[in-house]
Amino acid sequence: MRLKNKVALISGGGTGIGKATALLFSREGAKVAISGRRKEPLEETVSEINTSGGKAVLIQGDVSVVKEAKAMVDKSVKAFGRLDILVNNAGVDYKPGNIPETEEEEWDVTMDINVKGVYLLSKFAVPELEKTRGNIINISSVIGMVGCPGAIAYTTSKGAVLNLTRSMAIDLAPRIRVNCICPGIVDTPMARRWIGRAKEPEALLRKVLEDYPLGRMGQPEDIAYAALYFASEEAGWVTGAVLPVDGGFTAG
């Protein structure tokens, strides 16, 4: 087991990439705290882990709210006695739009969760991670690496996570490693909602996949395995890295 006796806190852990990461980390021996705003999916994920012999707890809250972000870390440590891994996965694609179309509220919500949430959760986790020489894994997006039409707030927020990762990696070395994963289009509820907004969803998906040399959407498990690598001792000399897991999208 690559994460035996480790403790991981995973934000946005009830669905999609967060859920797949929680399940995989548990199978690899970690105790898992998962957080999110919606209680029902968190309960389902925790139940799945605990009934299969793992150990998991849920912490309901919003990463962009100071008290709630702090409580996520405090409750994780209270439940399991330590913290070794933080996965900053919570994110939104609130309302797509270009500059003229994007309202201030839409911009603020996107930046608060996608950027401020990473900052806050990391801020409160660092003192605990220093004790264990732990690591932080930030989930950005390939859209943080390249421009994208009609998604100005989301693209900007995910780009910010890249340099936040690099700066954190420098500041927190050598005791804490910080790395970033940039998924391409992954078959998650968020991606399905985005596709579903189109007048012809299936046509949009076919068009999108033309830019992916491997010709398919990613699965949440594809991202989870990348996170497992960063979380494990196998990545002991890796920090400040930005890893696209994108079916070849950024190679084009």
N, C-alpha and C positions, 0 to 999 in steps of 0.2 A: 504494500500500500504506500503510495507516494506522499500522502498527507496524514499519515498515522499520528494521532494525538494532537493534531493541529486544530485551531479554532478559526473559522472564517465567518465574516459578516458580509452578506451580499445584499446590496440595495436593489430594489426592483426584482426581488427573488421569487415572486409568485407566478410569473408567466415567462414565456419566451426564453431568451438567452439566460436570464437570471435563474429561472427554474432549472434549466438544463445544467447550469453550472452548479447549483446547489445539489442536485441529484448526483452528478459526477463526483463532486468533492466528497460527498458522504460515502459513496462507494469506495473512494480512495482513502477512507479512514478519518476524515475531518468531522468535527462537530460543527454544525452550521446554524447561524442565526440569519434569518431572512427578514428583510423589511420592505414595506411598501405602503401605499395609501389605501388599498382595497383589502379588506380582511379576508374575504372568501377565498380568493386564489392563494393567499398565504396559508390559510388553514389547509387547503387541499395539498399543497406542496409539503408542508410540515407533516401531515398525516401520512403521505406517501413515503417520506423518509423514515419516520418513526416505526411504521408498520413493517418496513423492510429490514429493521434492525439497526438503523442509524439513530443519530441524536440530533434533533433540530428544535428550534424555538422560533416563534414569529414575533415581530415587533412592528406594530402598525404605526405609521407616521410619515411625515413629509420631509424629505432631505433638505428642502429649502428653508425650513423653519428651525431656527437655532436650537430651541429647547428640545425639539423632536429629534434633530440630528444627534445632539449630545446624548439623549436618552437611548438611541440605538446602540451607541458604543457602550454606555454604562450597563444596559440590560444584557448585552452580549457577554461582557466580562462577568457580570453577576451570575449568569446562567452557567458559564463554563470555566470561569476562573482566569481567563487569559484571552489574548487576541493575537493571532499570527498573520491573518490575511484579511485585507479589505478589498472587496470588488465593488467599485463604483459603477454600477450598471443602470441605475434608475435614470430614465430619460423620457422626453416627450417630443413629438413633432406637432406641436399644438395646432397651428393653423398655417399651412403653407401660403406663401405669397411673396411678391417682389417688394422692393422698397416702398413704392407708393401704396401698395395694397396692405402692407403690414401695419396694424395698429400698435400703439405703444404698449397696450396691455398684452397683446400677443407676443411682442418682443420680450417683455419683462418676464412673463410666465416661462417662456422657453429658456431664457438665460438663467433665471432663478433655479430651475430644476437641473438643467443640463450642465451648468458651470458652477453656480453658487453651491449647488448640492454636493458636487465633488469637493469643492473647497471646504465646506463645513464638515462633512463627514470625515474627511482626511484630517482636518484640524484637530478634531476630538479623538481620532484614532491614533494619531502619532505618538502620544505619550505611552500608550499601551503597546504599540508595535515596537517602540524602542526597547522595551523590556524583553521582547522575544526575538529581536532582530528579524522582524517580519517584513511583509511586502504589501504593496498596493498595486492593484490592477485597475486601470481606468478603461472603460468601454467608450470609444469615440465612434467614428464611422469613416468609410472611405470618402463620404461627402465632406468630411473635415479636411481632406487632403486635396480635393479638387473643387472647382466651382460647380454649382448646380443651379439651373434656372428655377425660379419660383419657390425657393426655400431659403430665403435670406436669413431668417432668424436661426433656423436649424443648422444651416451650413456654418454660420458664424460661431454658434455655440460649440459645435463639434470641433471646429478648427481651434478654438480656444483651449479645449481639453488637451490637444497635442502639446502646446507650449506649456501649459500647466504641468503636464506630465514631465517634460524635460526639466523645467525649473525645479519641481519637487525632487526629481532624481538627484540633481546636483546638491540641493540644499540638505537633503536627508541622508546622503551617503556619509559614511559607509554602513550605517546601522540599519537603514531601511531601503529596500529596492523599490523602484516605481517604474512601471511599464504600462504600455497602452496597446489595446487591440482595436483595429479599425475594420469592423465587419462590412462586407458588401450587403446586398439585399438578402435578407434572411427571412425564412418563412415563420414569421411571428405575428401575433395579433396586430402590432403596430404597422407592420408592412402590409398586411391584408387590408387594414383600414385605409391606408394610403392608396393602394391599388383600387379599392372599392369606391373611392371618390370619383374615379374616371367615368366618362360616359360609356366607354367600352373597356372594362377591366381586363379581360383576357387579351385584347389587342395591345393594351398598354404593357402587360407583363411580357408578351412576346417581344415587343419592341425593346424593353429594358434588357431582356436576356440576350439580345443581340450583342450587347457590349460586354458580355461575360464569356470568355473563351471556354470555360467548362460547361456552359450551356444550361445551367440550372440555378435555382435559388439555393442559398445555403440553408443548412439546418441548424437549429440552436446548438446542437451537439458539436458542430464544427467549431463554433466559437468557444464552447466550454472546454474542449480539449486544448485549445491555445491558452486559455486561462489556467488550466491545470499545469501546463509547462511553466508558465511564469511563476505560479505559486509554489512549485516544487524546488527542491535543492538542485535539480538539473539546470536551473536557470540562475545558479548562484553567482555567476559573473556577468549577469545581464541586468542593466538598469538604464532608464532613459530610452528604451527601445519603443519604436512604433511599428507594429506588425499588422499589415493588411491581411485579412483572411477573407478573400473576396472573389474567389473563382477566376482570378486573373484580370479583374476589372481595371486595376491601376497599372497593369502592364501595357495596356493599349494606349 
